Every structure is written in structure tokens, then in C-alpha cells.
Amino acid sequence: MWRRYITNKNAVILLTIQATSDSTTSQAIQIAADTDVDRSGQRTLTVITKIDMRQSNEPVSALSGGLGFVCVRNRNDEEAKRGVTFEEARVLEMDFFRSRPDMVALPAENKGMDALVDKLVAIQRKMVLDYRFEFKD
């Protein structure tokens, strides 16, 4: 069922992978790179979750799709049990990005849920404008 959606040339693929998983064996990465899906990666935005649990020395940019990547840190189980709100989780997320030397160097557009929302809005806007101009011609 999912293949029907991601093979649509007008669809954006949110390739969501955990920073704790082995990117070389990721089935999601293999599917997105499939020839009949998005081999060039031009419709794929990579979202790297659980970035605070990352153990790899591989640069996170190596996981980037054609539309780039965004790293996010969501509430963990303990924070959810304590009742940490989503707004508080966003503050914790940005504190994490400011405190980790390997994350400080990442551009702001690659860090956090706000960056993810901004990137998705920009992608959708471009797609709508491209479609509108294509439709007029």
C-alpha cells in the first residue's frame, strides 16, 4: 500500500530513520533509493530521529536525501511519563543541539522540529508553484 503513495511523482518522501540504527542496512533507505521510487533523491527529505542517542561517528549529513535532512530530538519515555509537554520538549531539543559539540556545527535549518516544519512548508510551497506553472503551460 505505501508504495502507491511514494511512487507518486508529486509526493514528498519523508525518510524517517533512527540515529541509533545502522544506515547501511536500513530498509527505508533502500526503498527510497529504488529506481521506481526516487533514485535521484529529489523528492526525499530525511528526518533523523533519536539524535540524542546517536553512537555513530558517521556524519549525519551522509544520510541526507536530495531535499536535505533534519535531525530531531523528541521526548523520551521518561520525559513523557514525567509529563514534559511538547513545548518543553522543544526547549530540551534546542538545549541538546547547543550542548553537543558534534551538533553545534550543523546549520540551524538541519536542527529541530521547527526546522522540519519550515523545510516542509518551503518544499510544499515550491511544489505548488511548480505545479501551477506546469498547469498553465
C-alpha positions in Angstrom: 0.0 0.0 0.0 2.8 2.5 0.9 4.5 2.0 -2.5 1.5 3.5 -4.2 2.0 6.7 -2.3 5.7 7.1 -2.6 5.9 6.3 -6.3 3.6 9.3 -7.0 5.8 11.9 -8.6 4.1 14.7 -6.7 4.7 13.1 -3.3 7.4 14.2 -0.9 9.0 11.2 0.8 9.8 11.7 4.5 12.5 9.1 5.0 12.4 8.8 8.8 15.3 6.9 10.3 16.6 6.5 13.8 20.0 7.8 14.6 20.6 4.6 16.5 20.1 2.3 13.5 22.7 1.1 11.0 22.2 3.3 8.0 23.9 0.8 5.7 21.2 -1.8 6.3 18.2 0.5 6.5 15.3 -0.9 4.5 13.8 2.5 4.3 16.9 4.0 2.7 17.0 1.1 0.2 13.3 1.6 -0.7 13.6 5.3 -1.2 16.6 4.8 -3.5 14.8 2.2 -5.6 14.7 3.0 -9.3 11.0 3.3 -9.5 10.6 5.4 -6.3 13.1 8.3 -6.1 16.5 7.1 -7.3 17.8 10.7 -7.6 16.5 11.6 -4.1 14.9 14.8 -5.4 11.6 14.1 -3.5 13.2 12.7 -0.4 13.7 14.6 2.9 15.5 12.6 5.6 14.3 13.0 9.1 16.8 11.6 11.7 15.1 10.8 15.0 16.6 10.0 18.4 19.6 12.1 17.5 20.5 12.3 21.2 21.0 8.5 21.3 23.4 8.5 18.3 26.6 6.5 18.7 27.9 6.5 15.2 30.8 8.7 14.1 29.3 8.9 10.6 28.4 12.5 9.7 24.6 12.9 9.8 24.8 14.7 6.5 25.8 11.3 4.9 22.2 10.2 5.4 20.7 13.2 3.6 18.2 12.8 0.8 18.0 15.1 -2.2 15.9 17.6 -0.2 18.3 17.5 2.7 17.9 16.3 6.2 16.7 17.4 9.6 17.7 16.0 13.0 15.1 15.9 15.7 15.1 15.0 19.4 11.7 14.1 20.8 10.6 13.3 24.3 11.9 10.1 25.6 9.8 7.6 27.6 10.9 9.1 31.0 10.1 12.6 29.9 6.7 11.6 28.7 6.0 9.8 32.0 7.0 13.0 33.9 4.5 14.9 31.8 7.0 17.0 29.8 4.9 19.0 27.3 5.7 19.2 23.6 6.7 22.9 24.2 9.1 21.9 26.9 10.4 19.1 24.7 11.2 21.7 22.0 13.3 23.7 24.6 15.1 20.5 25.6 15.7 19.7 22.0 17.4 23.1 21.3 19.4 22.8 24.6 20.7 19.5 23.2 21.7 21.0 19.9 23.5 23.8 21.7 25.3 21.5 24.1 26.7 18.7 21.9 29.9 19.7 20.0 29.0 17.5 17.1 25.6 19.2 16.7 26.7 22.8 17.2 28.3 22.8 13.8 25.1 21.8 12.0 23.3 24.7 10.3 20.1 25.8 12.0 18.0 24.5 9.1 19.1 21.0 10.0 18.2 21.0 13.6 14.9 20.6 15.4 11.2 20.3 14.8 10.8 23.9 13.9 13.4 23.5 11.2 11.5 20.4 9.9 8.2 22.3 9.8 9.9 25.2 8.0 11.5 22.9 5.5 8.3 21.1 4.8 6.4 24.3 4.2 9.1 25.5 1.8 9.0 22.2 -0.1 5.2 22.3 -0.4 5.3 25.9 -1.5 7.8 25.2 -4.3 5.8 22.1 -5.4 2.6 24.1 -5.6 4.2 26.9 -7.6 5.9 24.4 -9.9 2.6 22.6 -10.4 0.8 25.9 -11.0 3.3 26.9 -13.7 3.3 23.5 -15.3 -0.5 23.5 -15.4 -0.6 27.0 -17.1 1.8 25.8 -19.8 
